[in-house]
Amino acid sequence: MATPAPTLRFEREAWRKGIHLVAGVDEAGVGPLAGPVTAAAVALTGNRRLGWFGQVRDSKLLPGTERERLAAEIRRSVPFAIGWATHEEIDRLGILPARRLCMLRAIEQLPERPGHVISDALDLPLPGVRPVIKGDMLSVAVAAASVIAKVARDALMDELCEEYPGYGFCRNKGYPTPEHRRLLAARGPCAIHRRSYAPVAQWTLPL
């Protein structure tokens, strides 16, 4: 059975209350053993309907080429911003606070502060935030944010693949694939591995 497409249900509820700018926020990179966690915020207004609204999905459900195409359309057409929490911050704070941190950074970077924020499941210490379980599957704005975040993080991991060769970051993006686990066991961790994650914690990283 096909997965239902995200809708503007939650966005419309806010627009009907007179809120002009509604943002969706989502993050990518919670599970990887290396690299940052990345969030994106995408802001929509009630007076515009764009073609990609009917095409966007949770980024995990889209092939890479479709994510790239949609990300380019989204970036061209609506306000967006990206926030990062580094692997050091993940190790120091824990992954849940780091997820919130990168979401807050993305929202703060928007050119205009939204009057309402739809978050993918996480509560945030801001006024007007609505956490929605599986928001990336239900909300157009959150799904768009998931695409932007995933494409941005993948691009960074491609760069880090060249900077830290030997771990296949171009292919696994830091996720604990069998190949990545094998290379980690053979080589030990590099500087961008998350020291607090169990498969990495057994190693001592150089300072």
C-alpha positions as CSV (number, residue, x, y, z in Angstrom):
1,M,0.0,0.0,0.0
2,A,1.4,3.4,-1.0
3,T,2.4,5.8,1.8
4,P,0.0,8.8,2.1
5,A,1.5,12.0,0.9
6,P,2.1,14.8,3.4
7,T,-0.6,17.5,3.5
8,L,-0.9,21.1,4.6
9,R,-3.3,20.2,7.4
10,F,-1.1,21.5,10.3
11,E,0.0,24.5,8.3
12,R,-3.6,25.5,7.5
13,E,-4.6,25.3,11.1
14,A,-2.0,27.9,11.9
15,W,-2.8,30.1,8.9
16,R,-6.5,30.1,9.8
17,K,-5.4,31.6,13.2
18,G,-3.9,34.5,11.3
19,I,-0.2,33.3,11.5
20,H,1.5,34.4,8.3
21,L,4.7,32.3,8.3
22,V,4.7,28.7,9.4
23,A,7.9,26.7,9.5
24,G,8.6,22.9,9.5
25,V,11.7,21.6,11.0
26,D,13.4,18.2,10.9
27,E,16.8,16.7,11.3
28,A,19.0,14.1,9.6
29,G,21.9,12.1,10.9
30,V,20.7,10.8,14.3
31,G,21.9,7.2,13.7
32,P,25.4,7.6,12.1
33,L,28.6,6.8,13.9
34,A,30.3,9.8,12.5
35,G,29.7,13.4,11.5
36,P,27.2,16.0,12.6
37,V,23.5,15.9,13.1
38,T,21.8,18.4,10.7
39,A,18.5,20.2,10.8
40,A,16.6,22.3,8.3
41,A,13.8,24.7,8.7
42,V,11.5,25.5,5.7
43,A,9.0,28.4,6.0
44,L,5.7,28.5,4.1
45,T,3.0,31.2,3.8
46,G,-0.7,30.7,3.2
47,N,-0.9,32.6,0.0
48,R,1.4,30.4,-2.1
49,R,0.9,26.9,-3.5
50,L,3.9,25.4,-5.3
51,G,4.2,22.3,-7.5
52,W,6.6,20.5,-5.2
53,F,4.0,20.5,-2.4
54,G,2.4,17.4,-4.0
55,Q,5.8,15.7,-4.7
56,V,7.7,16.1,-1.4
57,R,7.9,13.1,1.0
58,D,9.9,12.1,4.0
59,S,13.5,12.1,2.7
60,K,14.0,8.5,3.7
61,L,11.3,7.4,1.2
62,L,12.9,9.2,-1.8
63,P,15.8,8.1,-4.0
64,G,18.8,10.3,-4.0
65,T,18.3,11.9,-7.4
66,E,14.7,12.9,-6.4
67,R,15.9,14.3,-3.1
68,E,18.4,16.4,-5.0
69,R,15.9,17.7,-7.4
70,L,13.3,18.5,-4.8
71,A,15.9,20.2,-2.5
72,A,16.9,22.5,-5.4
73,E,13.2,23.4,-6.0
74,I,12.6,24.1,-2.4
75,R,15.7,26.2,-1.9
76,R,14.7,28.3,-5.0
77,S,11.1,28.9,-3.9
78,V,10.8,29.4,-0.2
79,P,12.8,30.6,2.9
80,F,14.9,27.9,4.4
81,A,17.9,27.5,6.7
82,I,20.2,24.8,8.0
83,G,21.5,24.2,11.5
84,W,24.3,21.8,12.6
85,A,25.4,20.2,15.8
86,T,28.9,18.8,15.6
87,H,30.1,15.3,16.6
88,E,31.8,17.0,19.5
89,E,28.5,18.5,20.7
90,I,26.8,15.1,20.3
91,D,29.4,13.5,22.5
92,R,29.2,16.3,25.1
93,L,25.5,16.8,25.2
94,G,24.0,13.6,24.0
95,I,22.1,13.0,20.8
96,L,18.7,14.3,22.0
97,P,19.9,17.7,23.2
98,A,22.1,17.9,20.0
99,R,19.0,17.3,17.9
100,R,17.2,20.1,19.6
101,L,20.2,22.3,19.3
102,C,20.6,22.0,15.5
103,M,16.8,22.5,15.1
104,L,17.0,25.7,17.1
105,R,20.0,26.9,15.1
106,A,18.1,26.2,11.8
107,I,15.1,28.2,13.0
108,E,17.3,31.1,14.2
109,Q,18.9,31.3,10.7
110,L,15.6,31.8,8.9
111,P,15.4,35.3,7.3
112,E,12.2,35.9,9.2
113,R,11.1,34.4,12.5
114,P,8.1,32.1,11.9
115,G,4.9,32.6,14.0
116,H,4.4,28.9,14.3
117,V,6.8,25.9,14.0
118,I,5.8,22.3,13.2
119,S,8.5,20.0,14.6
120,D,9.1,16.4,13.7
121,A,8.2,14.9,17.1
122,L,10.6,17.1,19.3
123,D,9.4,19.8,21.7
124,L,11.5,22.9,21.5
125,P,12.0,25.7,24.0
126,L,10.3,28.3,21.7
127,P,6.8,29.8,21.6
128,G,4.4,28.4,19.0
129,V,6.0,25.0,18.5
130,R,3.8,22.0,17.7
131,P,5.6,18.6,17.8
132,V,4.0,16.1,15.4
133,I,4.9,12.4,15.6
134,K,5.9,11.3,12.1
135,G,5.7,15.0,11.0
136,D,8.0,14.3,8.0
137,M,5.3,11.9,6.7
138,L,2.3,14.2,7.5
139,S,3.3,17.8,7.0
140,V,4.5,19.4,3.7
141,A,6.8,21.8,5.5
142,V,8.4,19.2,7.7
143,A,8.9,16.8,4.8
144,A,10.5,19.6,2.9
145,A,12.8,20.3,5.8
146,S,13.7,16.6,6.0
147,V,14.8,16.7,2.3
148,I,16.9,19.9,2.8
149,A,18.6,18.5,5.9
150,K,19.3,15.1,4.3
151,V,20.8,16.6,1.1
152,A,22.9,19.1,3.1
153,R,24.3,16.4,5.4
154,D,25.0,14.0,2.5
155,A,26.9,16.7,0.7
156,L,29.0,17.4,3.8
157,M,29.7,13.6,4.3
158,D,30.9,13.5,0.7
159,E,33.4,16.2,1.5
160,L,34.5,14.4,4.7
161,C,34.9,11.2,2.7
162,E,37.8,12.9,0.9
163,E,39.2,14.4,4.1
164,Y,39.0,11.1,6.0
165,P,39.4,8.4,3.5
166,G,39.1,4.7,4.3
167,Y,35.7,4.6,5.9
168,G,33.4,4.8,2.9
169,F,31.6,8.0,4.1
170,C,30.7,8.7,0.5
171,R,28.6,5.5,0.5
172,N,27.5,5.1,4.0
173,K,27.3,8.8,5.2
174,G,28.6,7.6,8.5
175,Y,25.7,5.2,9.2
176,P,26.7,1.8,10.8
177,T,26.5,-0.3,7.7
178,P,28.3,-3.6,7.7
179,E,31.0,-2.0,5.5
180,H,31.5,0.9,7.9
181,R,31.6,-1.4,10.9
182,R,34.2,-3.6,9.2
183,L,36.4,-0.6,8.3
184,L,36.0,0.9,11.8
185,A,37.1,-2.4,13.3
186,A,40.1,-2.6,11.0
187,R,41.3,1.0,11.2
188,G,39.9,2.4,14.4
189,P,38.0,5.7,14.5
190,C,38.9,8.9,12.8
191,A,38.5,12.4,14.2
192,I,34.9,12.8,13.2
193,H,33.6,9.6,14.8
194,R,31.1,10.0,17.6
195,R,33.0,8.8,20.7
196,S,29.9,8.4,22.8
197,Y,28.3,5.8,20.3
198,A,28.9,2.2,21.4
199,P,30.7,0.9,18.4
200,V,33.2,3.8,18.7
201,A,33.4,4.1,22.4
202,Q,35.7,1.1,22.8
203,W,38.4,3.0,21.0
204,T,40.6,5.8,22.3
205,L,40.7,8.6,19.8
206,P,43.8,10.8,19.5
207,L,43.5,14.3,20.9
